[in-house]
Amino acid sequence: MPRAIRERQMLDAAVQTFGQRGYRAASMDEIAELAGVSKPLVYLYLNSKEDLFTACIRRESAALVAAVRAAVDPGLPPDRQLWEGLAAFFLHTAEHPDAWAVLHRQARTHGEPFAAEAAVMRDEIVAFVTGLIGDAARGTQGGGELAGKDVAGLAQALVGAAESLAGWANDTSGVSARDAAATLMNFAWEGLGNLMKGERWSPSAR
């Protein structure tokens, strides 16, 4: 069997094991058995448990970012671009719950270098969303007044909300990826729409 296929099998087994059992509880014996290979072969290909986990984070990060980017057509109106991006994000995390558990829970709670690897993925998505919000703002009357820090802050808030909502949706029966995307879209776009019209909430106005 070609090395690339064998390595993919190992990573598939590792993502499933890490996602369901957690990094510390997962064993290389379990991963090797699930992949249908010997434990020495796993070590030969991927060196150590730490390197294997890092490889899982990198692969699943790249897959999630690629899914979001591929879903967004720059020719669509700003609200449709944001919707398609959110829908792709929630669909991918719903269809790959073990991968999302690795990225959102395991990688971030077991220190460096795993948290740093997950942060690279998050930064890519935040940068992409920042671009979407910035493009939308520039295309609307009043939206051009949004400062760069406002756009960056909104992107951070939106991505953080999406991450939390994806975890909740995956753990909650009856909540589909489309339901989660629509919830966040309704929450976010109404507020973004007002900002882009130059309408800001202020405590002094209440």
Secondary structure, 3 states (H helix, E strand, C coil): CCHHHHHHHHHHHHHHHHHHHCCCCCCHHHHHHHHCCCHHHHHHHHCCHHHHHHHHHHHHHHHHHHHHHHHCCCCCCHHHHHHHHHHHHHHHHHHCHHHHHHHHHHHHHCCCCHHHHHHHHHHHHHHHHHHHHHHHHHCCCCHHHCCHHHHHHHHHHHHHHHHHHHHHHHHCCCCCHHHHHHHHHHHHHHHHHHHHCCCCCCHHHC
